[in-house]
Amino acid sequence: MAGTVSQVPKSSKEFQSHRRESGNYRARIVSPERRARYWQDTALALHGRGRPRATFQALLAAERDTPQEVRFRPWAQQLTTDLLTRGHNLPGVREFANRVGVA
């Protein structure tokens, strides 16, 4: 997925497929900070493509993988605020917002 924006998954289903295919990324990315950056870049790219559900899934994946690098981070807070304020009715986004210090 690293590379061009055209490689960003276009749907939630595509995102899930990508996660399965790249499931060994943790073996390749040892540093938690770099894994968090991977998820940050993924979430930001998906958000930029107008894919709120996939953006939220990337945020959740980042929280599961490196919670210490996601909670209370400005990039996660901004994405979460955008998901909340743009009228996306995503199940669990309010609870996530509480965990990252937005709500």
N, C-alpha and C positions, 0 to 999 in steps of 0.2 A: 504494500500500500504506500510505502514511502516513495516519493517521487513527484508525480504530477497530480493536480487536482482531479483530472479525469479518472484517476484510479480510486477515488472516494466512492464507497458504496452508495447507491442511489436510493435504496429502500431499507427498511428495517430487516426484511428477509435477507437482502444482500449483505447487510452488516453482520447478521448472525452467521451467515455462510463464511464471510471473511474471518470472523473470530474463530470459527472451527478450523479453517485452513491455516491460519497464522497462530494457532494455539501454542506453538513452541517458541513464541517470541520471548517468553520469560527466560528461556534457556539462553537465548542470544543477548538479551538485554539484562545484565546482571544488576546494575545500579537501580535502586528504587526511584531515584530522581529522574533517571532517563526513561524508565517505564512510565512514570507519571507524565513526562513530556510527550511520550508517544501518544498517550490517551488524550492529553491536552490538544495536541496537534490534530488528532482524529476528530475530537469533539468540535473544535473550532472550524475545521474543514466542512464537517457535516452541517454545522450551523450556517456557515456561509453558503452552502448549497440549498438551504431552505428545507432541511430534513430534521424537524424537531424531535420526532420519535427516536431516530437513530442518534441524534445528539445526546438525548437523555440516556440512551443505552450506553453510549460511550462514557458519559459521566458516571453512571453506576458501575461500569467495568473499572474505571479508574479508582473509584472509592473501594471496590472490593480488592483490587490489586495493591494499591498504595494509599490507604486512607489517610495516612499522616501527610501525604503530599497533596491531598485534595481538600480536606476540610479547612475552611477559613482561608482559602487561597482566592485572590481577586479574580483570576480567570474563571474559576468554577462558580464563584458568586455572580459574576456578570452573566455568564451563560444561563445560570439558573434564574436570575432575575428576568432575563429576556424570555425564557420559556414560560415564566409565570405571567408576565405582563402582556404578552402577545396573544393571549387567549387560547393557548394550547391546553386542551384538557387531557393531560397525560397522567395516568394513574401513578401515584407515588411521588410526583414532583414536589408537592408541598412538604412531605416528610423529608425528602432529600434537602429541600431548601432550609429546613430547620437544622439539619445535620451540618450544613456548610455555613450556617450563620447568616442566612438571608432573611428568613421569615421571623 
